[in-house]
Amino acid sequence: MSRSAYEFDVLVIGGGHAGAEAAAAAARLGARTALLTTSLDTIGQMSCNPAIGGVAKGQLVREVDALGGLMGRAIDATGIQFRLLNRRKGPAMHGPRAQADKRAYQQEIKRLLEEQPGLVLTQEAVEDLLVEPGPPARVRGVRVRGGAVYQARAVILTTGTFLQALMHTGEQKTPGGRAGEGTSSGISSALVRHGFELARFKTGTPPRLHGRTIDFSRLEPLAGDDVPQPFSFLTPAIETPQVLCWIAYTNPAVHELIRANLHRAPMYSGQIQSRGPRYCPSIEDKVVRFADKPQHQLFLEPEGLGTLEYYCNGLATSLPMDVQLEVIRSIRGLEHAEIMRFGYAIEYDFVPPTQTTPWLESKACEGLFLAGQINGTSGYEEAAAQGIMAGINAALKLQGRPPLVLSRSEAYIGVLIDDLVTLGTNEPYRMFTSRAEHRMVLRQDNADQRLTPHGRRLGLIDNARWRAFEEKRLAIERATAYLVQHSHEGISLAHLLRRPGTTFADLEKIDPGLAELRLPDDVRQQVEIQTKYEGYIRLEEDRIAKMRRLEEKPIPPGLDFMSISSIRFEAREKLARI
């Protein structure tokens, strides 16, 4: 291989959900990019649940798509059950979610990356970071196993759960960041050597069951939506076969069995000391923390169309294998179930995210960006959102352009990154609608209207996609104007639509002209929401404008926060760290 083959503009280390989006975004902006991963066969792999989206998470996926990302298109091509969660609540709470054909999703992500011009995929194990001493210190590339050096002016770390990773199943401990794979120690050592603070988090995964051994007649079926809603604004319709998920429940006998074996559970025996995700607890945690509950709901989710493997959502555990099997067979419908893969917990290093800037570049080392679980987050969607932003900003930095920093009023991505870099996190961070104070304007249906203009300005959005965006925007404007200008029995159609229980489809029945517009479903949905909630949206926009004026007031450089006695000491400490 010639020397030039080792020289790139941007290196992305890790091929998970953050790495895939980072590499694609940097390459789309013209940076010569290489994605380095220990195995090309696991690019885009769903290490835990075979699903994308959910409440707040679905909003993140649609925002990534609005910026030209991969995740929405990949799940639309491989999803096998689509559901809009919180449908009975207001539109700000709606969250699209889809079960994935796990292998097909992974292959689709890899295909999209392989087809991206300017992007090279390389199977390498990174063992060290090359940093030019400062001040300021600057990243210059990486060294891989075998001694080869890859040079670049920007490096994006998207290492997931693989830094100094240790897997736990009962008393058994195995180095590795995912079952059957190894760990990475060199990157952690390099980060410490260059002045980074590291900490440890824990995550876990449930057992996978053989579908042939499950008695589905004793479980509750859970169907998807009759008309699946795509994630990507480019997808006209979902064409993949749709399947059922199933609901099961734990019971008092299961809980007693778990309590009797807590001394063998790493989280309770003292074997694991690090914090796990609060909102995705292990079954051991559920039984202890919610001791008054007689049962916990479980979801049996198919891992794909070409396998009988089922993911037992809600039963994450690191109990010993013999206890896991006994627990499973104490559940109604699973009395004869076979475990194909046992559950386990993983401990791993991460970099507390207050050490990064709002554009995800490290403060200690210029040109070094971090995205995904290395920043203390949990979830594919949170990782993808950080990945695309890190990829964008790495490329913009090399072009001498200002970084893209989305505000809390522009995107859930903005909320996510702002929370991380200003507040930090003492447990794996998961996105919720409650974290977004402006969620009325940050809905999943309008992510393209909010973010695609940013993507176009930066060069992420091609002409075909921009034309489709403009056509949709004009259709929304025409339909909105039609509702204001036309009436039925002396009442404007817009006023009628604001009445509780009235839908856009109802108006089409009483006004033939509106029906003749033949609007796509996404346009009808957006016009209905914008019209019904116009007053609330206007109030929210006024609040955002007021907050923006306050945000633009500069804090004097060098201000000694510790000397301001009117601020709580804890707040002073946090402000001083930022």
N, C-alpha and C positions, 0 to 999 in steps of 0.2 A: 504494500500500500504506500503510495507516495505521501510526502510530508503534507501536501495540501489537503489530503483526505482527512487529516487530523485537525484542521483549522476551520472553525465555524464562528459565526456571529453569536449564536445562542446555543448553549447546551442545556438540555432538560434531563434531569437525573431521576428516573422512575417513570414507569409506564402505566400508572393507574389512572383514575378519573381526572385528577389534577394535572398529571403529566401529559395526558392526551390532549386536553384543552390548551395547555400552555404551549405545547409544541406546535399544534395546528395554528393557533393565533399568531405566534411569532413568525411562522413561515408565511401566513397570509399577508402579513405586513412587510414582507420582502426580506426578512432576516434569514440568512443561511443557517438552518437549524438542524441539530442532531438530537434525537431522543435516545438516551442510553438506558438500557434496562437489563437486568440479569437474565431475563427470558422473554424472547419475543412472543412466545406462546401464551403469555399471561397478560399481554397488553389489554387494558380495559376490563380486566377480570372483576367480577362481582364477588368479593371475598366473603361477604356475609349474605344478606337477603337478596333474592333475585327480583328486585323491584326498583323502580325509579319514581321519585315524586312523593307526594303526600302534602299535608297541610304545611304551608310556608316553603317546604322543599320543592313542591311543584312550581311555585312562583320562581324559585331560583333557576330551575331548569328552563322555564320559558324566557327568563332574562338572559341566560347563557345563549339560548337559541337566537334571541333578538340581536345579539352581538355577533352572530355568525358561527356559534359554537356547534359541537358535534352531538351532545347528549340527547337533545330532543329528536333529532333525525334518526339516531341509532335506536332509540326506544320505539319510535313510531314504526320502524321497519321490522322490529323483533318482539314487540309487546304481544302478550297472549291473554291479557285481561286488563281492560281500562275502566277506571271508576273515578268519578268526580266526587271527592269527599266533601262533607259539610254542605251538601246541596240544599238542605233545608234552612241553612243560615244565610246571612247576607253575602253578597258577592265578594266582599273583602276577605271572607273566610273560606271561600272555595279553594280546594286544593286538588289538582289532577294527580292521579297515581296510576301506575301500570305495572303489572307483573311482566317480567321479561323471560324470554327463552334465553337462559343464561349464556350458553355457548354461542348462540346466534348473535347475541348482543356484543359479546367480546369480539367475534369475528367481524361484525359490522364496524366497530370502532377501529379495528386494525386495518380494514379495507379503506376506510375514510382517510386514515393517516397515510397509508401507502400511496393513495392517489393525490396527496397534497404536494404540489410543486414546492421545491425548495426545502423539503424535509427528508432527512435520512434517519432510518431506524437501524440501530446497532445493538447487538447483544454483547454487553460488557458489564463487568462488576466494578463499580467505582470504589476506590480505596482511600483516596486522599483528595483534598482541595488544594489547588495551587493559588497562593495569595501573595501579591506584591506588598511588602510592608509599607506602612504609611508614615505619617498621616496624610490623606486617609488611606487605609488599606484598600487594595483593589483585587478582585478575583481575576485570575488569568487562565483558569482552566481546571482540569481534573487529571489525576493519575488513576489508571485502571489496573486490575489484576494482570500481572505479567509485565508491568512497568511502562506500558505505552502512555503517552501524554496527549490529551485532547485540549487544544487551546481555544479560548473564546473570551470575549469581553463581557459576556453576561452568562451566568449560570443560574438555573432555576432548580432548587431542590424540591422534589415532590416524592419523598421517600416513603410515605404512608406509615405503616406500622413496623417497618423493617429495621429501624435503628436500635441496635443492641436488644433485639427482640427476643423474648422468652415466652414459650407457650406452656400452659399449665393444664393438665387433666388429672385431677386428684393430686396425689403425691408426686406424680410424674412431671418432670420439667424437661423441655426440649428447646434448644436454641432454634429460632425461626420466627418469621413474621407472618407466615401462613402455612397451613398444613402441607407437608411435603416440600417446603422451601426453606432456605437458609436465612441468615441474619446479616446485617451490615454493621461492622464495628468501626471501620476506618473513618467514616464520615462523622460519627459522633466524636471520635478522638480529635479530628481536624477542627471541628467547631469549637470544642473546649480549648484547644491550643490557640485559636484565634480570638478568644475572649468571649465566647457565647456562653450564656447560662443555659443548662439543660435541666429538664425535669422528666418525670415518668408518669405515664397514664396507663390505664388498663382498658381493654375492651374484650368482648366475648362473642361467641357464636353458638347456636344451638345444634343439636344433632339433626342429621338428614335421615329420612325414613324411606324404606322400600314401599312404593305404592301398592305393589301386589299383596302386601301383608297388612294393609289397612282396611278395616271394615267401614267403608264409606256410608253404609246404610245406617250406622249409628252416629253419624256426624251431621252437622247442619251445612247445607250447601250455601255458598256465597257467590252469586253471579255478578258479572260486570255490567256496565251500562249497555242498553240496547243499541245505542248509537255511540260508539267510542269517540272521544274527543282527542285529536292529535295534540302532541306537545309542541311540535315545530309549526311555525307559522307558514312553512313551505309545504307541509303535507296536506293534500286535499282530503284524504280519507284513509282510515285504517283498513288494511286488506288482509292481515294475518288471521288465522283461525283463533277463535276465542274459547277459553276453557273456564272451568269452575275452580274456585278455591273452597276450602272446607273449614268449619269452625269446630273446635273441641274445647273441653274445659278440664282444668285440674280439679281435684276434690280433696276432702279432708285426709283421706288415706295417703294421697301423694304428699300433702304438706307434712304429715307426721313422719313419713319416710325421709323427707329432706331434713327435717329438724333432727332426726336421729343420726344423720350423717354429716352434720355441719362441721364436726371436728375433722372431717376429711376434705372439706371444701377449702381450697386455697385462700379465698377471701376471708374465711373465718378462722382458719388455723394459724394465720400469721404469715403464711408462705407468700402472699401478695400484699404489699403495703400501699401500692399506688391507687389513685382514685379512678373509678370507672364512670361510665355515662349515667347520670341521674335519671334520664328519661328513657333509657333502654336498659333497665336493670336485669340482672340475672334472676333466674327463678329462685335461687337461694335468697337473694335480696328481697324479692317480693314476699316470700313466705315469712321472713323476719320482720320486715318493715310494715307489712299490712297483715298482721297476725289475725285480725278480726274477720278477714274475708274468707268465706268458705270455698271460693273457687277463683281461678284466673282464666281469662279467655286465651285460647291459642288459635293460630291460623295455620292451616296446612296448605302450603303454597307450592304448586308444581314448579320444578326447576327448568322445565322445557318441554317441547313437543316430542322430542326424541329420547326421552328418559322417563323412568318411573320414580325418580328420586323426588322426595318432597322435603321442603324446608319447614321446620317446626317453629314458626314465628311466635315469640313469647316465651320460649323455653331455653334461652341462652343459659349455659351452665358450664362450670369447670369441675363438677363432681366427678368422682372416679367412674370408669366405664361400667362397672358392675352396677353401681347405683343408678347411672343414667338409664340403663336397660330396665331396671326394676321400676323406675319412675315412669318411663314410657308405657310399660305394660300394665300400669295401674290406672291408666286413663281410658275412659269409655271409647270404644272403637279402635283402640291401639293395643288391645290385649295380646295380640299375636304379632305385633309389629317388629320388624327387623331394622336395626340401626345400620345404615350404610356408611355413615361418617359420624364419629362422636363429636360432641361439643367440646370446646376448649376456651380458655382465656389467654390473652396475649398482653404482656407488659412491654412497653416500648418507650424510647426517648422521644421527646419533642422539645421545641424551642419556644419558651414562653413568648407570646406574640407581641408584647410591648417592646420587643427588641427590633421590630420592623416598622417601616414607615406606612402611611396610608396607601402607598402604591406597591406595597409588599416587597420593597427592597430592604435588606438588612441595614441597620444603622451602623454596625461595626465594620462592614466590608462593602465597599462600593461595587455594584454590579452583581451582587449575590442576592437572588430573590428566593422567597420561600412560599410554598403554597400547599394546602391540604392538611393532612393530619399532623405534619411536622409543626404546624401552627396551633395545635391543640384542639382541632375540630373533630367532629364525628359525622360520618355520612358521605355518600357518593356526591350528593348535590352540592353540599358545602365545599367539598374538594374541587369539583368542576368549576364552581363560581370563582374560587380563588385562583385556580389554574389559568382560566382565560384572562383574568386581570393581570396576573404575573407575566404571562406571555405577551400580552399587549404592551405592558409597561417596560418590559425588557427591550422589546423592539423599538419602542418610542425613544427610550434612553439612548440607544445606539444611533438613532437618527437625529439626536439633538432636539427632540420635540418634548413639550411638557407632558407629564404623566396624566393618565386618565384616572381621576378619583371621583367616584360616584358618591353623591351625598345621601344621607338617610332619607331624604324626601324624594329621591330619584329612583331608588331600587333597593330591594332586599339585599342585593350584593353590597350596597353601600352600608346598610345596617350591619351586616355580617362583619365586614372588614373594620368598620369604625368601632364596633364592640371589641373586636380582638386587639386592635393596636392601641386603643385608649384605656380599656378596662382590664385587658388580659382575661385569663380564665383559670379557675382552679379545678375544673372538671372538663371532660370532653364537651365542647360547645356544639349545641344543636340549635338550628333555626326554628323559631316559632313565630306565628303571626303576632303574638303579644309583645315581641321584641321590637316591632315596627310601629312607632307612634303615628305614622302617616299611612297606615295600611289601607285606608279608604281609597287612596290614589295609587297604591302599589298593588293593584290586583293582577291576577294571572292573565286576565283577558286583554289587558292593555300594555303588556310588557313591550311589545313591538313599538307602540306609539311613544313609549318613554325612552327606549334605548336604541332602536335601529338608526335614528338620525346620528347618534354618537358613532355608531359603527360605520356609517357611510362617510362621515367627516374624516375618520381616521384611515379609511381604506380597507375595512374588513368586509364590507357589503358590496357585492358585484352589481352590475347594471340590471341584470334580470331580477334579482331580489328587490332592488330599489324600485323598479317599475311596479312590481307586485305590491310593495308597501304603499307607493303613491296612489295606486288604483284603490286600495282599501281605504286609505285616508280620505280620498275624494268621495268614495261611496258613503262613508260615515257622515261627511259634511252634507252631502245631498239629502240623505235620509233624515238627518236631524232638521235640516231646513224644511223639508216636506212636512214633518210633523208639526212644526210651528205655523206653517203657512196654510195648512188645510184643517178643516174642522168637520165634525159630525154633529148634526142637530145643534149647531151654534156653539159647540165646545171644541177647542183645538184638540187635535190628535195628541199633541204633547201633554196637554192637561189630562186627557183621558188615560194616557199611559201611566201617569203618576198615581192613578187610583190603585189601591191595594187589590191584588188579584188579577189585574189587567196585564196582558202580555202583548208583545209585538204581534204575535200570531193573531190575537183577537182583533187588532186594528186592521190587519190585512183582510179579515173577513168582512169588515164593514166599509172598507175603502178600497175599491178595485185598483185605483191608481197606485196605491202603496204596494199592493201585491204585484203589480206589473213591473215594479222596479227590480224584481227577482234578485233580492239581496242574498249574498252568502250567509250561512249561519253565524259565522264569527262577526260579521258586520251587524246583523240583527241583534245579536247578544250585546255588542258594545253600545249600540244606540239605545237599547232598552235600559241598560245599566246607567249610562250617562244621563239619560232623561229622568229616570226614576229618582236618582240620587243627586240631581243637579245642585240642590240647595246645600246638602251636606258636603259635596265636593268643593263648592265655592268657599264654604267656611274653612275647610281643610287647607285650601290653597291660600287663603288669607293668613292662616296660622303659619304656614310654611314661609310666606313672604316676610312675616314679622321675625321669625326665627333666623332667616337668612341674613337680615339686617344685623342681628346680634352676632351671628357667626363671623361676619365680615369685619367686626371690630378687632383690630390686632392686639394680641397680648405682647407687651414690651419684651424684647429679647433680654434674657438674663434675669427675668423677674424671679425673686426669691419667694417661692410659694410657702416655704416653711415659716416665713415671718408674718404671714397673714393670719392673725389670730381668729378672725371671724369665720374661717373655714375649718371644718372638722379636721383633726389631725390625720385621720385615715385618708381623707380626700387630698390633703396637702401632700402626703407621701405619694399617692398615685399621680398627682399632677407633676410632681418633681421627677417622676420616673419617665414620663412621656417625652 
